[in-house]
Amino acid sequence: MLEGTVKTMKQKLGTLSLLVAILALVLSVAAVPQTSALITPPGPGSGSAGVEGTIPSPAPTQAATIVTPANGASFNSIPITVSGLCKTGLLVKIFSNNIFVGSVMCKGGSYSIQVSLFSGKNELVARVFDTLDQQGPDSNKVTVAYNDAQFSSFGTHVLLTSQFARRGANPQQRLDWPVILSGGIGPYAISSDWGDDKAPDLRSESFPGVFTLAHTYTTAGTYNVIFKATDHNKTEAYLQVVAVISGNTSGKESSTNDNNQVVTRTQILWQPAAALLVFVFISFWLGRRYELSALRKRIEQDWRS
């Protein structure tokens, strides 16, 4: 009878150990790695694409350089070509008198872009930005002059700029680009060359201000976009920017622009797993102690009887 009791208690102990092991397996599966998203404050999301990156990521440390034009150069027409050296993969933004006048991606360690100038003195500087819109050091400053004969005649100059140096969308989704038009005398002829195989878009604007230009790309890639404005007096302004078309054709949209990135990252939840292992060990230890205590009491009872 005693042997039967011991055998029965061992079977119960084995069953309890099996149940504890199964519980540990189930809870371990529930604690698999999860993906979380770091989203910066919302911004314009229509017709834009997501950008993935690694968090944390240091800002660029290598400045671009302006090789041409030379410091002190003088020009009688626009646009002019600004070129120099940079780190491949970064976005290069050109500023004239601290006003954004164009952007281009750095490829092969260099960049080249056409920009407009203000009448008179222009202080040019190039600034680099990574995919998270983290700014690197400023380039060398180059001062040039623009002898604008039309400004002398009409006393006004057209300017095109934008809050966005780079925007994105998926193929077959409309890409909206807000631009800012100032100066000059209306009406204005607006030309948009989107950098693909389609003919430039043309439209007319009666007054200066903020308006949106739109385009739909069919193929993923990075495109140099050139906007041009011509006013009533035939004065012109140019703005070159960068359109990034991702390969996502699922129709799902995520938003990003220079100041609004959606960045995904994988986070391993090891803390719950560690706590679970401690819990399982304690539960197993207490269960064994309880079973052994019950077994001793049963044996003692059998001996007394």
C-alpha positions in Angstrom: 0.0 0.0 0.0 2.9 2.3 0.8 4.5 1.7 -2.6 1.2 2.5 -4.3 0.9 5.7 -2.4 4.5 6.7 -3.3 3.9 5.9 -7.0 0.6 7.9 -7.0 2.3 10.9 -5.5 5.2 10.7 -8.0 2.7 10.7 -10.8 1.0 13.8 -9.4 4.4 15.5 -9.0 5.3 14.7 -12.6 1.9 16.0 -13.8 2.4 19.3 -11.9 5.9 19.7 -13.4 4.5 19.1 -16.9 1.7 21.7 -16.3 4.3 24.3 -15.1 6.5 23.6 -18.1 3.5 24.1 -20.5 2.6 27.3 -18.7 6.1 28.6 -19.1 6.1 27.8 -22.8 2.8 29.6 -23.4 3.9 32.7 -21.6 7.3 32.7 -23.4 5.6 32.7 -26.7 3.5 35.6 -25.6 6.7 37.5 -24.8 8.1 37.5 -28.4 9.9 40.6 -29.7 7.6 43.4 -30.8 7.9 46.3 -33.2 7.2 49.8 -32.0 7.1 53.1 -33.9 8.6 56.5 -33.0 6.5 59.2 -34.6 7.3 62.8 -34.5 4.6 65.5 -34.3 2.1 65.2 -37.2 2.6 67.3 -40.3 1.2 67.3 -43.9 0.6 63.7 -44.7 -1.3 63.7 -47.9 0.7 62.2 -50.8 3.8 61.4 -48.7 5.9 58.3 -48.0 7.4 56.8 -44.9 11.2 56.8 -44.2 12.8 54.1 -42.1 15.8 54.7 -40.0 17.8 53.5 -37.0 17.2 55.1 -33.6 19.2 56.6 -32.2 21.2 58.0 -35.1 23.9 60.7 -34.8 23.6 63.8 -36.9 25.9 64.3 -39.9 29.4 65.5 -38.8 30.9 66.1 -42.2 30.0 69.5 -43.8 29.5 69.9 -47.5 31.7 72.4 -49.4 30.9 75.0 -52.1 33.6 74.7 -54.8 31.7 76.8 -57.5 31.0 79.6 -57.8 34.1 81.2 -56.5 33.9 83.8 -53.7 33.4 87.3 -55.2 32.0 86.1 -58.5 29.4 88.3 -60.3 26.5 87.2 -62.5 24.2 88.9 -65.0 21.7 86.1 -65.4 20.1 83.3 -63.4 19.9 80.4 -62.6 23.5 79.8 -61.6 25.2 76.4 -60.9 26.3 75.7 -57.3 28.4 72.6 -56.9 30.8 71.0 -54.4 31.7 68.0 -52.3 29.5 66.2 -49.8 28.9 62.8 -48.1 26.9 60.5 -50.3 23.3 59.9 -49.3 22.8 63.2 -47.5 20.4 65.9 -48.7 22.1 69.2 -49.6 20.1 72.4 -49.1 21.4 75.7 -50.5 20.6 78.9 -48.8 21.1 82.4 -50.1 21.0 85.2 -47.5 19.6 82.5 -45.2 16.6 81.8 -47.5 16.2 78.3 -48.9 16.7 78.3 -52.6 17.1 74.7 -53.6 18.0 71.1 -52.6 19.6 68.1 -54.2 20.8 64.6 -53.1 24.5 64.0 -52.7 25.6 61.3 -55.1 29.1 59.9 -55.6 30.6 62.4 -53.1 29.5 65.5 -54.9 26.4 67.6 -55.8 25.4 70.2 -58.4 22.3 72.3 -58.5 20.9 75.4 -60.2 19.6 78.1 -58.0 18.2 81.7 -58.3 19.9 84.7 -56.8 18.6 87.9 -55.1 19.4 91.2 -56.8 22.7 92.5 -55.4 24.7 90.6 -52.7 24.1 86.9 -52.1 25.8 84.9 -49.3 25.6 81.2 -50.2 25.9 78.3 -47.8 25.2 74.6 -48.2 23.8 72.5 -45.3 23.5 68.7 -45.2 20.6 66.7 -43.7 20.2 63.0 -43.1 16.9 61.0 -43.6 15.8 62.0 -40.1 16.3 65.7 -41.1 19.2 66.1 -38.6 21.4 68.9 -39.7 25.1 68.7 -40.1 27.7 71.5 -40.1 27.5 74.5 -42.5 29.7 74.6 -45.5 32.1 77.4 -46.3 30.3 80.7 -47.1 30.6 82.1 -50.6 29.5 85.7 -51.5 28.5 86.5 -55.0 26.7 89.3 -56.7 23.7 89.3 -59.2 23.5 92.4 -61.4 19.8 92.2 -62.1 19.0 94.6 -65.0 15.3 93.8 -64.7 15.2 94.7 -61.0 16.8 98.1 -62.0 13.9 98.6 -64.5 11.0 97.3 -62.5 12.1 97.5 -58.9 10.9 94.1 -58.0 12.2 90.5 -58.1 10.4 87.1 -58.2 11.2 84.6 -55.5 10.2 80.9 -55.3 10.8 78.9 -52.1 9.2 76.2 -50.0 9.0 74.8 -46.5 9.9 71.4 -48.0 13.3 70.6 -49.5 12.3 66.9 -49.9 8.9 65.1 -50.0 7.8 61.6 -50.9 5.0 59.4 -52.1 4.3 56.0 -53.3 4.0 55.2 -57.0 0.5 56.0 -58.3 -0.2 58.3 -55.4 -0.4 62.0 -55.8 2.5 64.0 -54.5 1.5 67.5 -53.2 4.2 70.2 -53.0 3.4 73.6 -51.3 5.5 76.4 -52.7 5.7 80.1 -51.8 5.7 82.8 -54.5 6.6 86.4 -53.7 7.7 89.5 -55.5 7.2 90.4 -59.1 4.0 91.5 -60.9 1.2 89.1 -61.8 0.0 87.2 -63.5 2.6 84.5 -63.1 3.4 81.5 -65.4 4.3 78.5 -63.3 6.3 75.6 -64.8 6.9 72.3 -63.0 9.4 69.8 -64.3 9.0 66.7 -62.1 12.1 65.0 -63.4 10.4 62.0 -65.0 9.6 61.3 -68.6 6.4 63.5 -68.6 6.3 67.0 -70.0 6.5 69.9 -67.6 3.2 71.0 -66.1 2.1 74.6 -66.8 -0.4 76.7 -64.8 -1.1 80.4 -64.2 -1.3 82.3 -60.8 -2.8 85.7 -60.6 -1.3 86.7 -57.3 1.8 85.8 -55.2 1.2 83.6 -52.1 1.2 79.9 -51.2 -0.2 77.4 -53.6 0.2 73.6 -54.1 1.7 71.9 -57.1 0.9 68.2 -57.6 2.2 65.2 -59.6 1.8 61.4 -59.7 4.8 59.3 -60.4 4.6 55.8 -61.9 8.0 54.5 -60.9 10.0 54.5 -57.7 13.1 56.5 -57.5 14.7 59.9 -56.5 13.8 62.8 -58.8 15.2 66.3 -59.1 12.1 68.6 -59.4 12.5 72.1 -60.9 9.8 74.8 -60.4 10.0 78.0 -62.4 8.0 81.2 -62.1 7.8 84.0 -64.7 6.0 87.2 -63.9 4.3 89.8 -66.2 7.7 91.5 -66.8 9.4 88.3 -67.7 11.5 88.2 -64.6 12.1 84.6 -63.5 12.7 82.5 -60.4 13.8 78.9 -60.0 13.5 76.3 -57.2 15.0 72.8 -57.4 13.9 70.2 -54.8 14.0 66.4 -54.3 11.1 64.0 -54.7 11.5 60.5 -53.2 9.2 57.8 -54.5 9.3 54.6 -52.5 8.7 51.1 -53.9 5.6 50.6 -51.7 2.6 49.8 -54.0 0.3 48.4 -51.3 -1.7 51.7 -51.1 -0.9 52.1 -47.4 0.3 55.6 -46.7 2.6 56.9 -44.0 3.7 60.5 -43.6 7.0 62.1 -43.7 8.6 65.4 -44.7 11.6 67.4 -43.6 10.3 67.8 -40.1 8.0 64.7 -39.8 9.5 61.3 -39.9 7.9 57.9 -39.2 10.7 55.6 -38.0 10.2 51.9 -37.1 12.4 50.0 -34.7 12.4 46.6 -33.1 12.4 46.4 -29.4 13.2 43.1 -27.5 11.0 42.8 -24.4 13.5 40.9 -22.3 12.3 42.2 -18.9 9.0 40.3 -19.0 10.8 37.2 -20.1 13.2 37.4 -17.2 10.4 38.0 -14.7 8.6 35.0 -16.1 11.5 32.7 -15.6 11.8 33.8 -12.0 8.1 33.2 -11.5 8.2 29.7 -13.1 11.2 28.7 -10.9 9.5 29.9 -7.7 6.3 28.2 -8.6 8.0 24.9 -9.5 10.0 25.0 -6.2 7.0 25.7 -4.1 5.0 23.0 -5.9 7.7 20.4 -5.2 8.0 21.4 -1.6 4.2 21.0 -1.2 4.1 17.6 -2.9 7.0 16.3 -0.8 5.4 17.6 2.4 2.1 15.9 1.5 4.0 12.8 0.6 5.8 12.7 4.0 2.5 13.2 5.8 0.8 10.4 3.8 3.7 8.0 4.5 3.6 8.8 8.2 -0.1 8.2 8.3 0.3 4.9 6.5 3.1 3.8 8.9 0.9 4.7 11.9 -2.0 2.8 10.5 
